[in-house]
Amino acid sequence: MIKIVILEDEVPAANRLLKMIQELEPDVQLLATLQSVSAGVDWFRNASPPDILFSDIQLSDGISFEIFKKVPIDCAVIFTTAFDQYAIDAFKVNSIDYLLKPVKKEALKSAIEKFKRLQNTQPVLDIEKILQAYKPSVGAYKNRFVVKYGEHLKTVDVQDIAYFYTEDKINFLVTVDGRRYAIDHNLDSLERMLQPKNFFRINRQFIISIHSIGEMFAYTKGRVLVHLNPPCKYETIVSAERSPAFKLWLGDDAA
């Protein structure tokens, strides 16, 4: 029996991952599903380690690497991440495997098989090396995007973007003057392209600029209702999981 912990702040993603794991390993034992850095620290300080930790990277209150810096993680780690390219080499060296979101069943099967092969020789996590690879330099953030309208192409500077959102599986950027353009990047990849001082993902559908915020109101269950400029036809609410980090972001001049 393989004992696992899932560290993932999006409940549907956690449920989907667990379902696939159970299809591949019917006798797997789920010890915990954790949604934040603080919950991860508390759990690993007080519980026996699992065999595998399936760990997302970007959580509601920070990045999962902060857990590894605070408490020893004496188990195999399989990262689940939407961020490819620049951090992948670090993941290969320092974990059993990495799975790009949305997680594919074949990739998950391969990762579990790799765990079984290496069960007695698990690599030691080098957190500093992973952090160095994961954290891009300031110059790595996008300065502009190329968009298409009709048969034409144009560039849009990042400072002219109010927010990004998803509608019917299509991703859009909206400029400060209210123009809307479809883009190829999904919100998961956009999170890594954008300067976090200026942009925040408030829920699964929206990434907003600090300059796009008009009014804000306290909402139910600790959430925040945000009125955007330019206005949006959707109700834009900061999810309960992201609200604490959102409030910190609002006042973080050094972010």
N, C-alpha and C positions, 0 to 999 in steps of 0.2 A: 504494500500500500504506500502510495506517495502522498505525503502531507504537504499542503500548499497554503500560501497566503497570497491574496490578490490586493495590490495597492493601486487603486484606480478611483479617481474622483467623479467619473461619469458612470452612473449606475447602469444604464443600458449597455455600455461597453464592458463593464465588469460582468454583467449577467451573460452577455454573449460569449465572452472569453471562458467563463466557467462552463457553459453549456458545451463548448467545443472540447474543452479539456475532459469533461465527463464522457463525451462520446469516444474519445481516444483512450481514456483510462477510467473505466466504469467504477473502479474501487477507490478512486482518489478521495482523499479526505480534506475538505476545506476547513481550515482552522479559523480563518478570519478574512473579511473583506474590509479594507481600510481605505479611507477617502482623503486623508490629509497627512502632512508631515507630523503634526502634533500627535495624531492618533497612532501613527507608525512608531514614533519614539516611545510612547506609553506602552504599546503592545509588546515591542521587542525587549523592553526593559523588564517586563513582568511575565513573559511566557517563554516556553521552550521553543526553540527555532523550528521552522518547518524544514522540509527537504528542499523545496523550491519557493522562492519569492518571485512572483510575476509583478514587476514594478513598472508602472507608468513613470514618466519623468516630471512633467508639469502638473502639479497638484493645486488645489484651491488656495493653499497658504504657502506655496513655495515649491522648490524642486526636491524630488525624493532623495537626492544625494545628501541633503542636510541630515536625513535620518542616519545615513551610514557614517557621518562624521560624529554623531552624538552617541550612538550605541553600536556595539559590535554586531555585525550581521553574519552569523555562522551558518550560512546555507548557500546553496546555489542561487544565482540571480539570473532571471531572464527578463531583459528590459522589453517593454512594449512602448513604442514611440512612433510619432508621426514625423520625426526629424531624421532625415537621411543624410547622407554625404559626410559632412565634416566631422561628426562625432562617431561614425561607425567603426573606425579603426580602434578607437578607445574601447568601445563596447566589445569588440571581438576579443581583445586582449584581456579584458577585465571582467568578463561575465561568461556564463555558459553560452548565451546567445542573445540576439536582439530580434524583435519582431516588429515590422513596420505596420502601422495601422492603415486601413482596417486589417486586422490580423487574418491571415489565410490559414485554412486548416492544415494544408500540407506543410507550411512553414512551422506551425505549431507542433505538428507531429515530428518534424525533423529536430526541433529544439528539445523536445522531451526525450527523443532517442539519444541525442547528444548528451543530455544529462545522465542517462542510464550508463552510457559508455564511460563517462568521466566522473562517475559518482564518488569514487575514492580519491580523485585528484582534482578537486574543484579549484579553479584559479582564485587567488586572493584579490579582492577588490582594491585597486589603487585609485582612491577617490580623487586625489589631487590631479592625477593624470586625466581622469574622466572629466572633471570640472574644467580643466584647461582646454580640453578638446570641445567640450560642450558650449563654453562661453565664448562667442565670437567677439572679435575686436569691434570697436565702434565703427570702423570702416566697412564691416561686413553687413551692416544693416542697409536695407534698400533706400536709395535716394529718390527713385522714380520707378514708375511702372509703364509698360507699353500696353496700350489698349486699342481695340479696333472698333470703329463705328462705320457701318456700311462697308465700303471698299477701302476706307482710309485707316491709317494708323497714326497714333499720336502718343506723346508721352505725358504723363501726369506726375508732377512732383509730389512727394510724400506730404509736404507741408500744405498742399492743396486738397488733401483727402480728409473728409469728415469721419467716415466710417466704412466698414466692410460688412456685408451680410450675405446670408444664403437664402435663396428662395427657389423652391421646386428643384433642388439639387444643382442650381446654378449659383455661382459666386459673383457678387457685384461689389464694385467700389463706388462710393458716392462722394462727389467733390463738395467743397464748401459752398459753391454756387448752385448746388442741387443737381448737377449732371450725374447720370448713372451709366456705368460701363460694366459689361461682363468681363471677367478675368479668368485666367486658367488656374490660378492658385486656389487651393482650398484654405479654410480658416486655420487648420492645423499648421500648414506650412507658412501661412502668413504670420502666425505668432512668432516664428523664428526670424522672419525677415524684417520685422518692424522694431524700432527702438522702443523698449518697454517703458521708458520714461514718458513717452508720448501716446502710446496705444495700450489698450487693455481689452481683453476678451471678457465680456460681461456674462455671456452665456454661450450655448452651443451655436447660436445663430449670428451673433454680432461681435465684432471688434470695433471699438470706438476710439476716436482721438480725444485727448483731454480738452481740445479746443472746440469739440462738437457738443459739449455738454451745456445745455441751457439751464433747466431747473431740475432739481432732484427732490424726491419725496420718500419718506419712510414708508415701507410697504409691509405686507403681511409676512410673517415668519422670518423677520430680520432682513428681508430683501430690500432693494432700493429701486424705485421707479425713476427712470431717467428720461427727460424730454430732450430730444436731440435737435440740433441746428445743422443743416436744414431738417425740417420735420420728416418723420418716417411714418408710413401707414401702419407699421407694426408697433405693438406696445413693447417698449424696450425696458426689461426688468433684469437687474443684476441677480443671478441665481443665488440661492441661500448659501451654497458651497463657496461661491466666489465673493460674496459680500464682504467678509473680513479683509481679504486681500485688496479688494477694490477700495475700501475706506483708507487703507494704508497707502495705496497708490495715489489717491487724491492729494494726500499731504506730503508725499515723499519727494522733496525737491532734489534729493540726491540720487533718485532712482536711475 
